Amino acid sequence: MRVISTDSASREEVRTILRRSLTLEDAEIESRVRAILNEVASRGDDALREYTARFDGVQLTHLEVTSEELHRAQAEVSTPVAEALQLAAERIRRFHEHQKRTSWFEADERGGLVGQMVTPLRRVGVYVPGGLAVYPSSVLMCAIPAQVAGVEEIILCTPPRKDGTVHPLVLMAAQQSGVSRIFKVGGAQAVAAMAYGTQSIPAVDKIVGPGNIYVTVAKKLVYGMVGIDMLAGPSEVCILADDTADPRYVAIDMLTQAEHDIHTAAFLITPSRSLAQAVQEEIEKTVAGLPRQDILRQTLAQNGGIVLTRDMEEAVELANLCAPEHLALMVAEPWRYLPLIRCAGAVMMGAYSPQSLGDYVAGPSHTLPTSGTARYASPLNVDDFVKKTSVVYFTREALQQVADAIETLAAVEGLEAHLLAVKRRLRD
């Protein structure tokens, strides 16, 4: 893992380590995805069945999960796991209830009224990766904010397992999240189905949820026809630490993200040389005992780094430059530094707030901006599932009060019809 000191390195060297961008400009992948989108748009369910057979190795007659399958899933999930999912669902719902917005209107004494009408989206599509892996937490984190927002219908697409079923944990999480219908379709073809609609899968207004490069490129290509949450890249963590941090906690939190796959990233920014050395030693010891050590070593070599700064002020500056998905404040006084953080998807405060807490049960959605997009983007939240419509109502008297300003601005911009639209009403 690279160690770089700001005393000897140029800012560009440091920036190269800390800043990553999401690269989707792969002509071959985009060409394949376009072909899939076109096939699904023109052939519907037949194309979905063919792609499911080709990519997932499963021949399906019916694409939708049945009520019998949902019932069986409840019996297959152990009580401790079901209770853990229920706890997570309750905490996620409670957090997002605070984000709900209401419509508002403001009137003036002349009879003018302006306001904003908040309306939930009618139908939303949630994509959840599947196949060999299982991610019930992603179901909860994507669907519950939509449910809280008041979305009428939540559609879920996920790849089937080799036996043609969906993992019971995903099905249970879907039932706890207000999902309306579940389909055994994955990959770019699932995105196409939700964007265009097929004989079985209805078209949605917005698609949310994580996925591989094919899913992400598909979301990029259908954006405009439907809304999307974000173009998410590999997971990442940046730990901002002082000399009070426990190197064991720092090391394991870096490995928490690094174990996902070889494209994830893990950084430590600190002014403490002793901490940096201790963390390196702790990482080496810990990696040796973990089952995914090959992935961990490759990830840390390619996308890991420790940046030694002159002081904490510079460390905070570089953390904001990094704009990570997860930012951990492992410092003596995390609340002192929180107001200085401007760019992060989620901030984990103090020694006892690991990323795994945020990934599962803390409450906020773990669908977070990656690849530096936390500079301008937010985590998935209730606002992603509502529309805000401006409302304007003026009486004749209220229009008269602002008519001169309207006519002046319309004249400046050379828009004669705009000017006449006001004059004509006030002459009547």
C-alpha positions in Angstrom: 0.0 0.0 0.0 1.4 3.4 -1.0 2.5 5.8 1.7 2.9 9.4 0.6 3.8 12.5 2.6 2.6 16.0 1.6 6.0 17.3 2.7 7.7 15.6 -0.2 4.9 15.0 -2.7 3.3 17.4 -5.1 -0.4 18.2 -4.8 -0.9 16.4 -8.1 0.6 13.2 -6.7 -1.7 13.3 -3.6 -4.7 14.1 -5.8 -3.9 11.1 -8.0 -4.1 8.8 -5.0 -7.2 10.3 -3.4 -9.4 11.3 -6.4 -11.0 8.7 -8.5 -13.5 9.1 -11.3 -16.1 6.7 -12.7 -15.1 5.5 -16.2 -18.0 4.3 -18.3 -16.5 5.2 -21.7 -15.9 1.6 -22.8 -17.1 1.4 -26.4 -17.4 -2.4 -26.4 -19.4 -2.6 -23.3 -21.7 0.2 -24.4 -22.3 -1.5 -27.7 -23.3 -4.7 -26.0 -25.6 -2.9 -23.6 -27.2 -0.9 -26.4 -27.9 -4.2 -28.2 -29.6 -5.6 -25.1 -31.7 -2.5 -24.6 -32.8 -2.6 -28.2 -33.7 -6.2 -28.1 -35.8 -5.8 -24.9 -37.5 -2.7 -26.3 -38.5 -4.5 -29.4 -39.1 -8.1 -28.2 -40.0 -7.7 -24.6 -40.4 -10.9 -22.5 -39.0 -13.1 -25.2 -35.7 -11.2 -25.1 -35.7 -11.3 -21.3 -36.0 -15.1 -21.3 -33.3 -15.5 -23.8 -30.8 -13.3 -21.9 -31.7 -15.0 -18.6 -30.9 -18.4 -20.2 -27.7 -17.0 -21.7 -26.3 -15.0 -18.8 -27.8 -16.8 -15.8 -28.1 -20.3 -17.1 -31.8 -20.5 -16.2 -34.8 -21.3 -18.4 -37.8 -19.4 -17.1 -41.4 -19.7 -18.2 -42.7 -17.1 -15.7 -40.6 -14.1 -14.9 -42.5 -12.9 -11.8 -42.1 -14.3 -8.3 -45.3 -16.0 -7.2 -47.2 -15.7 -3.9 -46.3 -19.3 -3.2 -42.6 -18.5 -3.5 -43.0 -15.6 -1.2 -44.7 -17.8 1.3 -42.0 -20.4 1.2 -39.3 -17.8 1.7 -40.8 -16.9 5.1 -40.4 -20.5 6.2 -36.8 -20.8 4.9 -35.4 -17.8 6.8 -34.2 -18.5 10.3 -35.7 -16.5 13.1 -32.4 -14.6 14.1 -32.0 -13.5 10.4 -35.6 -12.5 10.1 -35.3 -10.5 13.3 -32.1 -8.8 12.1 -33.8 -7.8 8.9 -36.8 -6.5 10.8 -34.6 -4.4 13.0 -32.8 -3.0 10.0 -36.1 -2.2 8.3 -37.5 -0.4 11.3 -34.4 1.7 11.7 -34.2 2.6 8.0 -37.9 3.6 8.0 -37.6 5.7 11.1 -34.6 7.6 9.7 -36.2 8.3 6.4 -39.5 9.4 7.9 -37.6 12.6 9.0 -36.9 13.4 5.4 -40.5 13.6 4.3 -41.5 17.0 2.8 -44.9 18.6 2.5 -46.5 20.9 0.0 -46.4 24.6 0.9 -48.1 27.8 -0.2 -47.3 31.5 0.5 -49.7 34.4 -0.2 -49.1 38.1 -0.3 -51.6 40.9 0.7 -52.4 41.7 -3.0 -53.7 38.2 -3.8 -50.6 36.6 -5.3 -49.9 33.1 -4.2 -46.9 30.8 -4.9 -46.1 27.4 -3.6 -44.7 24.0 -4.2 -46.7 20.8 -4.6 -44.8 17.6 -3.5 -46.0 14.5 -5.3 -44.6 10.9 -4.9 -43.6 9.1 -8.1 -46.2 6.6 -9.3 -43.9 3.6 -10.0 -40.3 3.0 -9.1 -37.9 0.2 -10.2 -35.4 -1.2 -7.7 -32.5 -3.3 -9.1 -30.7 -5.6 -6.7 -27.7 -7.7 -7.7 -28.1 -11.4 -7.2 -27.2 -14.8 -8.7 -24.4 -16.2 -6.5 -24.4 -13.4 -4.0 -27.3 -12.2 -1.8 -28.0 -8.5 -0.8 -31.2 -8.2 1.3 -29.7 -5.0 2.8 -29.8 -3.4 -0.6 -33.5 -4.2 -0.9 -34.2 -2.4 2.4 -32.0 0.6 1.6 -33.5 1.3 -1.8 -37.2 0.3 -1.3 -37.9 1.7 2.1 -37.2 5.4 1.2 -39.5 4.9 -1.8 -42.2 3.5 0.5 -41.8 6.3 3.0 -42.1 8.8 0.1 -45.5 7.4 -0.8 -44.6 5.7 -4.1 -47.6 3.7 -5.3 -45.9 0.7 -6.8 -42.3 -0.6 -6.2 -41.0 -3.1 -8.8 -37.9 -5.2 -7.9 -35.7 -6.9 -10.5 -33.0 -9.3 -9.4 -31.2 -12.2 -11.2 -32.4 -15.7 -10.4 -30.3 -18.4 -8.8 -29.3 -21.5 -10.9 -32.5 -23.3 -9.8 -34.7 -20.5 -11.1 -35.6 -19.1 -7.6 -34.8 -15.8 -5.9 -32.9 -16.1 -2.6 -35.4 -16.2 0.3 -33.6 -13.4 2.1 -34.2 -11.0 -0.8 -37.8 -12.0 -0.9 -38.2 -11.5 2.8 -36.5 -8.1 2.6 -38.8 -7.2 -0.3 -41.9 -8.0 1.8 -40.6 -5.9 4.7 -40.0 -3.0 2.3 -43.3 -2.5 0.6 -42.2 -4.0 -2.7 -45.2 -4.6 -4.9 -43.9 -7.1 -7.5 -40.6 -9.0 -7.9 -39.1 -10.3 -11.2 -36.4 -12.8 -11.8 -34.5 -10.7 -14.3 -31.0 -9.2 -13.9 -28.3 -7.3 -15.7 -28.8 -4.6 -18.4 -31.9 -6.5 -19.6 -33.6 -5.7 -16.3 -32.8 -2.0 -16.6 -34.2 -2.1 -20.1 -37.4 -3.9 -19.0 -38.0 -1.3 -16.3 -37.3 1.6 -18.6 -39.3 0.5 -21.6 -41.8 -2.0 -20.1 -42.5 -5.5 -21.4 -45.5 -7.8 -21.5 -44.8 -8.8 -17.8 -42.8 -5.9 -16.4 -44.4 -2.5 -16.3 -42.4 0.6 -17.2 -41.3 2.7 -14.2 -40.7 6.4 -13.6 -37.3 5.9 -12.0 -34.7 3.2 -11.5 -32.5 2.9 -8.4 -30.1 0.4 -7.0 -26.5 -0.8 -7.4 -25.2 -3.1 -10.1 -22.1 -4.1 -12.2 -20.7 -2.1 -15.0 -23.4 -3.4 -17.5 -26.2 -2.3 -15.2 -24.5 1.1 -14.6 -24.0 1.7 -18.4 -27.6 0.6 -19.0 -28.8 3.1 -16.4 -26.7 5.8 -18.1 -28.2 5.0 -21.5 -31.9 5.0 -20.4 -31.6 8.2 -18.4 -33.9 10.7 -19.8 -36.6 8.2 -20.6 -36.6 7.4 -16.9 -34.9 8.9 -13.9 -32.0 7.2 -12.2 -30.6 7.6 -8.7 -26.9 7.8 -9.6 -24.1 6.2 -11.6 -22.4 4.4 -8.8 -18.8 3.2 -8.9 -16.9 0.8 -6.7 -17.1 1.2 -2.9 -14.6 3.4 -1.1 -13.6 4.6 2.4 -11.4 7.4 3.6 -10.4 7.5 7.2 -9.4 10.8 8.8 -7.5 10.0 12.0 -5.3 11.7 14.6 -2.8 10.0 17.0 -5.7 9.0 19.3 -7.1 6.5 16.8 -6.9 2.8 17.5 -4.9 1.3 14.6 -6.9 -1.9 14.9 -10.1 -0.1 14.2 -8.5 1.9 11.3 -7.1 -1.2 9.7 -10.3 -3.2 9.9 -12.4 -0.4 8.5 -10.1 0.0 5.6 -10.4 -3.8 4.9 -14.2 -3.6 5.3 -14.4 -1.8 2.0 -11.4 -3.3 0.4 -12.9 -6.9 0.6 -15.7 -6.1 -1.8 -13.7 -6.5 -4.9 -10.4 -5.4 -6.5 -11.9 -2.1 -7.7 -12.8 -0.7 -4.3 -10.6 1.9 -2.5 -9.4 2.5 1.0 -7.4 5.6 2.2 -6.0 6.8 5.5 -5.2 10.5 5.9 -3.4 11.4 9.1 -0.6 13.7 10.4 0.6 10.8 12.7 3.5 8.8 11.4 3.3 6.4 14.3 -0.4 5.7 13.5 0.4 5.2 9.9 3.1 2.6 10.7 0.9 0.8 13.2 -2.0 0.7 10.7 0.3 -0.9 8.1 1.4 -3.5 10.5 -2.2 -4.2 11.7 -3.4 -4.5 8.1 -0.8 -7.1 7.3 -1.6 -9.2 10.4 -5.4 -9.0 9.8 -5.3 -9.7 6.0 -3.4 -12.9 6.7 -6.3 -14.3 8.6 -9.1 -13.3 6.2 -10.6 -15.6 3.5 -10.4 -12.9 0.8 -6.8 -12.0 1.3 -5.9 -12.2 -2.4 -8.6 -9.6 -3.2 -7.5 -7.5 -0.2 -3.9 -7.4 -1.2 -4.6 -6.5 -4.8 -7.1 -3.9 -3.8 -4.8 -2.2 -1.3 -1.9 -2.3 -3.8 -3.9 -0.8 -6.6 -6.4 1.5 -4.8 -5.2 1.9 -1.3 -3.0 4.6 0.2 -1.9 6.4 3.4 -1.3 10.1 3.1 0.8 11.8 5.8 -0.1 15.4 6.3 1.5 18.3 8.1 -1.4 18.8 10.4 -5.1 18.0 10.9 -6.1 21.2 8.9 -4.4 19.8 5.8 -5.9 16.4 6.5 -9.4 17.8 6.5 -8.7 19.7 3.2 -7.5 16.4 1.6 -10.5 14.5 2.9 -12.8 17.0 1.2 -10.7 16.7 -2.0 -11.2 12.9 -1.8 -15.0 13.3 -1.4 -15.4 9.7 -0.5 -18.4 7.5 -0.3 -17.6 6.8 3.4 -15.6 9.1 5.5 -14.6 7.9 9.0 -13.7 10.5 11.6 -11.4 8.6 14.0 -10.3 11.6 16.0 -10.5 12.6 19.6 -13.2 15.2 19.0 -15.2 14.1 15.9 -17.9 16.8 16.5 -15.3 19.5 16.3 -14.4 18.4 12.8 -17.8 17.5 11.4 -18.7 21.1 10.4 -15.5 21.2 8.3 -16.5 18.2 6.2 -18.1 19.4 3.0 -17.8 16.4 0.7 -18.7 12.9 1.9 -21.6 10.4 1.2 -21.7 9.3 4.8 -19.7 10.4 7.9 -19.0 7.7 10.4 -18.2 9.5 13.7 -15.8 8.1 16.3 -14.4 4.8 17.2 -17.6 2.9 17.5 -19.3 3.7 14.2 -17.8 1.3 11.6 -18.9 1.2 8.0 -20.7 -2.1 8.6 -23.0 -0.3 11.0 -24.0 2.1 8.2 -24.2 -0.8 5.7 -26.9 -2.6 7.7 -28.7 -1.1 10.6 -27.8 2.5 11.4 -30.8 3.9 9.4 -29.5 6.1 6.5 -29.6 4.4 3.1 -26.2 2.8 2.2 -26.7 3.8 -1.5 -24.1 6.5 -1.5 -22.4 8.7 -4.1 -19.0 7.3 -5.1 -16.0 8.3 -7.2 -15.8 11.8 -5.9 -19.4 12.6 -6.8 -20.1 13.4 -3.1 -18.8 16.9 -4.1 -22.4 17.5 -5.5 -24.5 14.4 -4.9 -26.4 13.0 -1.9 -27.2 9.6 -0.6 -30.4 7.9 -1.8 -33.2 9.5 0.2 -36.9 10.3 0.2 -36.4 13.3 -2.1 -35.3 10.9 -4.8 -38.8 9.5 -5.0 -40.9 12.7 -5.1 -41.5 15.4 -7.7 -41.8 19.1 -6.7 -44.2 21.1 -8.8 -44.3 24.9 -8.7 -47.7 26.4 -8.2 -48.5 30.1 -9.1 -51.9 31.8 -8.6 -52.3 35.6 -9.1 -55.4 37.8 -9.0 -55.7 40.7 -11.5 -54.7 43.1 -8.7 -51.6 41.0 -7.8 -50.6 40.8 -11.5 -51.0 44.6 -11.8 -48.4 45.1 -9.0 -45.7 43.3 -10.9 -46.7 44.1 -14.4 -44.1 46.9 -15.0 -41.3 44.6 -14.0 -42.5 41.8 -16.3 -42.9 44.2 -19.2 -39.4 45.7 -18.6 -37.7 42.3 -18.5 -39.6 41.0 -21.5 -38.6 44.0 -23.5 -35.0 43.6 -22.5 -35.0 40.0 -23.7 -36.9 40.9 -26.9 -39.9 38.7 -26.2 -42.9 40.7 -27.4 -45.4 38.0 -26.8 -44.4 37.7 -23.1 -45.0 41.5 -22.8 -48.4 41.3 -24.5 -49.5 38.3 -22.4 -49.5 40.8 -19.4 -50.8 43.9 -21.2 -53.7 42.0 -22.8 -55.0 40.7 -19.4 -54.8 44.1 -17.8 -56.7 45.9 -20.6 -59.6 43.4 -20.5 
